[in-house]
Amino acid sequence: MRNYPHSRMAHHHFTSVERLEISILLKKNYSHHEIADALRCDQSSISREIKRNSVRGRYDSKKAKAKARVRRR
């Protein structure tokens, strides 16, 4: 993990607001690295979130939240 002040702890779930920001930044063609910098987390966390919670190759914050919630049960 990068040495950001106030960076997220290990095993922290993305919030709805963070998922919405990921979705918006992806639509603006930001790279995973740029999104990670904006959210102050590691690029691998962003990549993993997008890969796990995309539906038919598209990332939607509401669908991502639902998929993550189902997996946590």
N, C-alpha and C positions, 0 to 999 in steps of 0.2 A: 504494500500500500504506500502511496506517496506520502510525504511528510507535509501534510496540510494542517494548519492549525484548525482545530475543531472538526477534523475529518471523522467520518463515520466509523463506528466500531465494527469489528468482525461479526458476520452473521446478522447484520441489521437489514430488515426488510425495507424495500422501497415504499414510500408513502404514496398516496393517490396524487398528491401535488408533484412529487418527483416523477411519477410515471407520466403525468400529463406533460411535464417539461421535456421528458425524453421524446414523447410523441411529437411535440411541437418542433423540437430541434431536428428530429429525423426528417420531418416534412420540409424543413429549411435546408436539407442536405448537409447537416453537420456530420462530421465523422464521429465514430465511437469515442475516439480520443478527445475531441472537442467537447462532446457531451459530458464525458468524465470530468474534464477540467471545470465545466460549468457547475456540475453537481458536487464537485470536490470529493470524488471517489475514484477508485481504480478503473481503468479501461476494461479490464476483464469482467468486472461486475456489470458494466453496461452491456457488454457483448452477451454475457450469460442471460441477463434479464430479457434482452431482445430475442435471443434464440429460444429461450424457454417459453416465452409468453406471446410470441407472434402467432397469428392465425392466417393461414394461407399466404405466408410470406410478408404479411403486413403487421405492424405493431400499432395496436389501439390501446390506449391507457385503461379504458373501462374493461375491455376483454382481458387485458393483462392482469388486472386486479382480480377478476373472477377466476382465471386459471390458477393464479398463485394461491388464492384462498382455497380452492379445491385441493390443490397439492398439499397444503398444510394440514388438512383434516385427517 
